[in-house]
Amino acid sequence: MEDYVRHPKHYNQSKIEAIEAIKAALGEGFHYYLRGQVFKYLWRCEYKGNRLEDLRKAQWYLNRLIAEDVERPNG
C-alpha cells in the first residue's frame, strides 16, 4: 500500500526524493519551505476532502522542520 504522507511515489520519480532536491536547491532557506508546507496543509485540511491525510502531512513537515532545526547551528 502506498504511503501518501511520508513517501508518495509521485515525489520519487528519480534516484532522489523531491524533498531532498528541494533541500539542496534552497540551502539555508529550506526551513522556510518546511514552515510554509505546514501552514499550507493546516490551512486547507478542511476543504480538500481528506482532512486526516492533510493533518498527517502537516505533521510530517513539522517533524522534518524539527529534525532540520536540531541539525542547524544554534538550533
C-alpha positions as CSV (number, residue, x, y, z in Angstrom):
1,M,0.0,0.0,0.0
2,E,1.4,3.4,-1.0
3,D,2.1,5.9,1.8
4,Y,0.7,9.1,0.6
5,V,2.0,11.1,3.6
6,R,5.6,10.0,4.1
7,H,6.8,8.7,0.7
8,P,4.3,9.2,-2.2
9,K,5.6,7.5,-5.4
10,H,5.0,10.6,-7.5
11,Y,7.6,12.5,-5.3
12,N,10.3,10.0,-6.1
13,Q,10.5,9.6,-9.8
14,S,14.3,9.6,-10.0
15,K,17.1,8.5,-7.7
16,I,16.5,11.4,-5.3
17,E,13.2,12.1,-3.5
18,A,11.8,15.6,-4.2
19,I,12.2,16.8,-0.7
20,E,15.9,16.2,-0.8
21,A,16.2,18.0,-4.2
22,I,14.3,21.0,-2.7
23,K,16.6,21.0,0.3
24,A,19.7,21.0,-1.9
25,A,18.3,23.8,-4.1
26,L,17.1,26.1,-1.2
27,G,20.0,25.6,1.2
28,E,19.5,27.8,4.3
29,G,16.0,28.7,3.1
30,F,14.8,25.1,3.3
31,H,13.3,25.7,6.8
32,Y,11.1,28.4,5.4
33,Y,9.8,26.0,2.8
34,L,9.0,23.5,5.6
35,R,7.2,26.1,7.6
36,G,5.2,27.0,4.5
37,Q,4.2,23.4,3.9
38,V,3.0,23.0,7.5
39,F,0.9,26.2,7.1
40,K,-0.5,25.1,3.7
41,Y,-1.7,21.7,4.9
42,L,-3.3,23.1,8.0
43,W,-4.9,25.9,6.1
44,R,-6.6,23.7,3.5
45,C,-7.3,20.5,5.5
46,E,-11.0,21.3,5.9
47,Y,-11.6,21.8,2.2
48,K,-9.9,19.1,0.2
49,G,-11.9,16.1,1.3
50,N,-9.3,14.1,3.3
51,R,-8.7,16.1,6.4
52,L,-6.8,13.5,8.3
53,E,-4.3,13.0,5.5
54,D,-3.6,16.7,5.3
55,L,-3.1,16.9,9.1
56,R,-0.7,14.0,8.8
57,K,1.2,15.8,6.0
58,A,1.4,18.9,8.2
59,Q,2.7,16.8,11.0
60,W,5.3,15.2,8.7
61,Y,6.6,18.6,7.6
62,L,6.6,19.8,11.2
63,N,8.6,16.8,12.2
64,R,11.0,17.4,9.4
65,L,11.4,21.0,10.4
66,I,12.2,20.0,14.0
67,A,14.7,17.4,12.8
68,E,16.3,20.0,10.5
69,D,16.4,22.6,13.3
70,V,18.3,20.2,15.5
71,E,20.9,19.9,12.9
72,R,21.2,23.7,12.4
73,P,23.9,25.7,14.2
74,N,22.3,27.4,17.3
75,G,19.3,25.1,16.7
